Amino acid sequence: MFVVRVADNFHYMDEDETYTHGQFETWPEAVAAAKEIVDRCLAEYHQPGMTADALFSQYTSFGKDPYISPVPDGEARFSAWDYAKQRCAVLCG
């Protein structure tokens, strides 16, 4: 069982602002759920003509930061910030 927890970048390190999004049977399902959370934030913050750096700055300042526990052997830890950086480049072309 994999648990997706969501922290709030605006309230960094404030456990009162962290919640459980859900539990998933498989690692790929948990990763997909975490990516969806990031994608929704980026869609909310994205404005026409925005640069990737500006969108990433909005996300890291105010977005939701999902993480998954536990990380299975042989898998890299999911990084919402790394994923967001990649998506910002795609969204802002």
FIMILUM-829211 format. One record per residue (C-alpha): residue number from 0; x, y, z; residue in one letter. Coordinates in steps of 0.5 Angstrom, whole numbers, padded with zeros to 4 digits, m for minus. Each point is the difference from the previous one (the first is absolute). Example, Ala and Ser with C-alpha at 12.3 -4.5 7.8 and 13.67 -1.06 7.14 Angstrom:
<sites>
site zavex: 0, c1: 0025, c2: m0009, c3: 0016, pase: A;
site zavex: 1, c1: 0002, c2: 0007, c3: m0002, pase: S;
</sites>
This chain:
<sites>
site zavex: 0, c1: 0000, c2: 0000, c3: 0000, pase: M;
site zavex: 1, c1: 0003, c2: 0007, c3: m0002, pase: F;
site zavex: 2, c1: m0003, c2: 0006, c3: 0003, pase: V;
site zavex: 3, c1: 0000, c2: 0007, c3: m0003, pase: V;
site zavex: 4, c1: 0001, c2: 0006, c3: 0005, pase: R;
site zavex: 5, c1: m0001, c2: 0007, c3: m0003, pase: V;
site zavex: 6, c1: 0004, c2: 0006, c3: 0003, pase: A;
site zavex: 7, c1: m0001, c2: 0007, c3: m0001, pase: D;
site zavex: 8, c1: 0006, c2: 0004, c3: m0003, pase: N;
site zavex: 9, c1: m0003, c2: 0006, c3: 0003, pase: F;
site zavex: 10, c1: 0000, c2: m0003, c3: 0007, pase: H;
site zavex: 11, c1: 0007, c2: m0003, c3: m0001, pase: Y;
site zavex: 12, c1: 0001, c2: m0005, c3: 0006, pase: M;
site zavex: 13, c1: m0007, c2: 0001, c3: 0003, pase: D;
site zavex: 14, c1: m0003, c2: m0007, c3: 0002, pase: E;
site zavex: 15, c1: m0006, c2: 0003, c3: 0001, pase: D;
site zavex: 16, c1: m0001, c2: 0002, c3: m0007, pase: E;
site zavex: 17, c1: 0002, c2: m0007, c3: m0003, pase: T;
site zavex: 18, c1: m0005, c2: m0005, c3: m0001, pase: Y;
site zavex: 19, c1: m0001, c2: m0007, c3: m0003, pase: T;
site zavex: 20, c1: m0003, c2: 0000, c3: m0007, pase: H;
site zavex: 21, c1: m0001, c2: m0008, c3: 0000, pase: G;
site zavex: 22, c1: 0003, c2: m0007, c3: 0000, pase: Q;
site zavex: 23, c1: 0002, c2: m0004, c3: m0006, pase: F;
site zavex: 24, c1: 0001, c2: m0007, c3: m0002, pase: E;
site zavex: 25, c1: 0006, c2: 0001, c3: m0004, pase: T;
site zavex: 26, c1: 0006, c2: 0005, c3: m0001, pase: W;
site zavex: 27, c1: m0002, c2: 0002, c3: m0007, pase: P;
site zavex: 28, c1: m0007, c2: 0002, c3: 0002, pase: E;
site zavex: 29, c1: 0003, c2: 0004, c3: 0006, pase: A;
site zavex: 30, c1: 0004, c2: 0004, c3: m0005, pase: V;
site zavex: 31, c1: m0005, c2: 0001, c3: m0005, pase: A;
site zavex: 32, c1: m0004, c2: 0003, c3: 0006, pase: A;
site zavex: 33, c1: 0005, c2: 0004, c3: 0002, pase: A;
site zavex: 34, c1: 0002, c2: 0003, c3: m0007, pase: K;
site zavex: 35, c1: m0008, c2: 0001, c3: m0001, pase: E;
site zavex: 36, c1: 0001, c2: 0005, c3: 0007, pase: I;
site zavex: 37, c1: 0006, c2: 0004, c3: m0003, pase: V;
site zavex: 38, c1: m0004, c2: 0000, c3: m0007, pase: D;
site zavex: 39, c1: m0006, c2: 0003, c3: 0003, pase: R;
site zavex: 40, c1: 0004, c2: 0005, c3: 0004, pase: C;
site zavex: 41, c1: 0004, c2: 0002, c3: m0007, pase: L;
site zavex: 42, c1: m0006, c2: 0001, c3: m0004, pase: A;
site zavex: 43, c1: m0003, c2: 0005, c3: 0006, pase: E;
site zavex: 44, c1: 0006, c2: 0004, c3: 0000, pase: Y;
site zavex: 45, c1: 0002, c2: 0000, c3: m0008, pase: H;
site zavex: 46, c1: m0001, c2: 0006, c3: m0004, pase: Q;
site zavex: 47, c1: 0000, c2: 0002, c3: m0007, pase: P;
site zavex: 48, c1: 0007, c2: 0002, c3: m0002, pase: G;
site zavex: 49, c1: 0003, c2: m0002, c3: 0007, pase: M;
site zavex: 50, c1: 0007, c2: m0003, c3: 0000, pase: T;
site zavex: 51, c1: 0002, c2: m0007, c3: 0003, pase: A;
site zavex: 52, c1: 0004, c2: 0004, c3: 0006, pase: D;
site zavex: 53, c1: m0006, c2: 0004, c3: 0002, pase: A;
site zavex: 54, c1: m0005, c2: m0006, c3: 0000, pase: L;
site zavex: 55, c1: 0005, c2: m0004, c3: 0004, pase: F;
site zavex: 56, c1: 0001, c2: 0006, c3: 0005, pase: S;
site zavex: 57, c1: m0007, c2: 0000, c3: 0001, pase: Q;
site zavex: 58, c1: m0001, c2: m0007, c3: 0001, pase: Y;
site zavex: 59, c1: 0006, c2: 0000, c3: 0005, pase: T;
site zavex: 60, c1: m0003, c2: 0005, c3: 0004, pase: S;
site zavex: 61, c1: m0007, c2: m0001, c3: 0000, pase: F;
site zavex: 62, c1: m0001, c2: m0007, c3: m0003, pase: G;
site zavex: 63, c1: m0002, c2: m0007, c3: 0003, pase: K;
site zavex: 64, c1: 0006, c2: m0005, c3: 0001, pase: D;
site zavex: 65, c1: m0002, c2: m0007, c3: 0000, pase: P;
site zavex: 66, c1: 0005, c2: m0005, c3: 0002, pase: Y;
site zavex: 67, c1: m0001, c2: m0008, c3: 0001, pase: I;
site zavex: 68, c1: 0002, c2: m0005, c3: 0005, pase: S;
site zavex: 69, c1: 0003, c2: m0005, c3: 0000, pase: P;
site zavex: 70, c1: 0005, c2: 0000, c3: m0005, pase: V;
site zavex: 71, c1: 0000, c2: m0007, c3: m0003, pase: P;
site zavex: 72, c1: 0007, c2: m0003, c3: m0001, pase: D;
site zavex: 73, c1: 0003, c2: 0002, c3: m0007, pase: G;
site zavex: 74, c1: m0004, c2: 0006, c3: m0001, pase: E;
site zavex: 75, c1: 0002, c2: 0007, c3: 0000, pase: A;
site zavex: 76, c1: m0004, c2: 0005, c3: 0005, pase: R;
site zavex: 77, c1: m0005, c2: 0004, c3: m0003, pase: F;
site zavex: 78, c1: 0002, c2: 0007, c3: 0000, pase: S;
site zavex: 79, c1: m0006, c2: 0005, c3: m0001, pase: A;
site zavex: 80, c1: 0005, c2: 0005, c3: m0002, pase: W;
site zavex: 81, c1: 0004, c2: m0003, c3: m0005, pase: D;
site zavex: 82, c1: m0007, c2: m0003, c3: m0003, pase: Y;
site zavex: 83, c1: m0003, c2: 0008, c3: 0000, pase: A;
site zavex: 84, c1: 0007, c2: 0002, c3: m0003, pase: K;
site zavex: 85, c1: m0001, c2: m0004, c3: m0006, pase: Q;
site zavex: 86, c1: m0007, c2: 0001, c3: m0001, pase: R;
site zavex: 87, c1: 0001, c2: 0008, c3: 0000, pase: C;
site zavex: 88, c1: 0005, c2: m0001, c3: m0005, pase: A;
site zavex: 89, c1: m0005, c2: m0004, c3: m0004, pase: V;
site zavex: 90, c1: m0006, c2: 0005, c3: 0001, pase: L;
site zavex: 91, c1: 0004, c2: 0006, c3: m0001, pase: C;
site zavex: 92, c1: 0003, c2: m0002, c3: m0006, pase: G;
</sites>
